[in-house]
């Protein structure tokens, strides 16, 4: 869990970006894409328990949930037989 927190905090952006608001949005998008990519990689390697943990961390970030997020969550639970 601490590994994911450290990775999330260490993601930095290029300082050449414009205003702080744009930078915050870019940082948020970067974190969301990081979580999405990590979950997909873990699921492709059949590491469903780790995928569940990463998904829980992603939900703590309070990103707007999409239909794709719901489907990923259902796939994780179905693969583990928790559904």
C-alpha positions in Angstrom: 0.0 0.0 0.0 2.8 2.4 0.9 4.4 1.7 -2.5 1.4 3.0 -4.3 1.2 6.0 -2.1 4.9 6.8 -2.8 4.4 6.3 -6.6 1.4 8.5 -6.6 3.3 11.3 -4.7 6.4 11.0 -6.9 4.6 11.6 -10.2 5.8 15.0 -11.3 5.0 17.2 -14.2 7.3 19.2 -16.4 7.5 22.7 -14.9 7.1 24.3 -18.4 3.3 23.8 -18.2 1.1 26.9 -17.9 -1.1 28.0 -14.9 -1.5 26.0 -11.7 -5.1 24.9 -12.6 -4.0 23.3 -15.8 -1.1 21.7 -14.0 -3.4 20.3 -11.4 -5.7 18.9 -14.0 -2.8 17.3 -15.9 -1.5 15.9 -12.7 -4.9 14.4 -11.9 -5.1 12.9 -15.4 -1.6 11.5 -15.1 -2.5 9.8 -11.8 -5.7 8.4 -13.2 -3.9 7.0 -16.3 -1.3 5.5 -14.0 -3.9 3.7 -12.0 -5.8 2.5 -15.1 -2.6 1.2 -16.7 -1.5 -0.6 -13.5 -4.8 -2.3 -13.1 -4.9 -3.5 -16.7 -1.4 -4.9 -16.4 -2.2 -6.6 -13.1 -5.3 -8.1 -14.6 -3.5 -9.4 -17.7 -1.1 -11.1 -15.4 -4.0 -12.6 -13.3 -3.0 -10.7 -10.1 -6.6 -10.0 -9.2 -5.9 -9.4 -5.5 -3.4 -6.7 -6.3 -5.8 -5.3 -8.8 -8.4 -5.0 -6.1 -6.0 -3.2 -3.9 -5.0 -0.7 -6.6 -8.7 -0.2 -7.5 -9.4 0.6 -3.9 -6.5 3.2 -3.9 -7.9 4.7 -7.0 -11.3 5.1 -5.5 -9.7 6.9 -2.5 -8.4 9.5 -4.9 -12.0 10.3 -5.7 -11.7 10.4 -9.5 -14.9 10.6 -11.4 -16.1 7.0 -11.9 -16.8 5.9 -15.5 -18.5 2.9 -16.9 -15.1 1.4 -17.7 -14.2 1.6 -14.0 -17.3 -0.2 -13.0 -16.6 -2.9 -15.5 -13.1 -3.3 -14.3 -14.3 -3.7 -10.8 -16.8 -6.3 -11.8 -14.2 -8.2 -13.7 -11.9 -8.2 -10.7 -14.6 -9.5 -8.3 -15.8 -12.1 -10.8 -12.3 -13.5 -11.4 -11.9 -13.9 -7.7 -15.3 -15.6 -7.3 -16.5 -12.8 -5.0 -19.4 -11.9 -7.2 
